[in-house]
Amino acid sequence: MPNSETDDLFIQVRSASRLLAAYYQRLLPTLAQIAKGLNVDFYTWSPKEFTRPAQLTTSPFERWGWDMLPALSTYYVFKHVEDNNKVRVGEYLVEFLVNSDSAVMSNSNNGSEPNALSLSTSVDEAKSTLKISIYAPYKDSEKNWHYGMWNTCPNFPATQDPNPMQNFDSEAYYSSFEVPLADVMEDGAVDVLVSRAQEFIDVTVARAKYFSTEPA
């Protein structure tokens, strides 16, 4: 590769790194503001499609390059919970699923690492979304909220209006809605999303409470 092409490549790499940092410097505080408006506390986070970067003694050369981008498609889970190891009716989790590029899916290549330069969906055609989900139990238990509640609930499709769905494995009701990430960045978006998310919380928690009082 000629030197001029190599120089151009690393100019793009440096530009991309700075743009991504600026993106997260804006996105993460916005999610934190939404969480604050909902009166929920940070609980856990995890990449959706890939894994976190290698641990101290794990060789990164044996891992996928995509693992170096853990926030590309990521769950941020917040809680309205008194005890992480006691699931109680009336409490709930709020999950933010940030999907920066809908074309990037870890299972799209039959177990092999997706080639970043030949994904089936173009950059222009792919989507960037924020999905906000609510998990509200309808039964008290001594389960851990992360492993016994959130981790056992499948990723249901989003709906436009609150329409909680029951999941028997997690003994909870679930609801969610999705918006383009571009909308999240607009002025006044935080108040709009807080209001809409609160509506989903109220309906989902009410449904869970109602079901918990029904005779067995």
C-alpha positions, 0 to 999 in steps of 0.5 A: 500500500503506498504511503499516501494511502497508509496515511489516509487510512490512519487519518480515518482511524484517528478521526473515527476514534475522536468521533466515537469518543464525542458520541459517547461523551454525549450519549452516556450523559443523556442516558444518565439524565433519562435515568435520573428523571425516572428515579432509577439507579445504575445496576449493570451493563453488558455488550449485547453482540460481543464480549468485553475487551480481554481481561488482564491475563487473557490474550486479546490476540485470541479474541475478535476485533469487535470485542474492542468495541464493547459499547457498539451494541450495549445493555445499560440496566438501571434499578428501582430495587431495595435489595439486589437479591430479593425480587419484590412485586412493585419494584422494577428494572429499566433497560437501555439497549443502545444499538449503534449499528443494526448491521452488526450481529455476532451470529450473522456469520455462522460463528465466525467473526463478521468482516467489518468491511463486507457487512450485508447491510450498508452504513446508509441502510443500517439503523441506530436505535435506543430501546427502553425496556421495563421488567416488573415481577409479579411474584416475590422471590429470593432471586438475584435481579440480574441473573434470576430476573433480567438475564432470564427474560428474552428480548421481546419486540418493542411496541408503540404503546404499553402492552406488557407481556408475561414471561414465566421464566422470569415471573415478570411482565415486560414492555418496551419501546424503541426510538432512533438514536438521532431523536435521543440527541435532539433538544428536549428529548430527555423530557419526552423519553422520561415521560414515555418511559414512565408511562411504560413503567406505570402500566407494566408495574400495575399489570404485575401487581394486578396479576400477583393478587389474582387467585392461583 
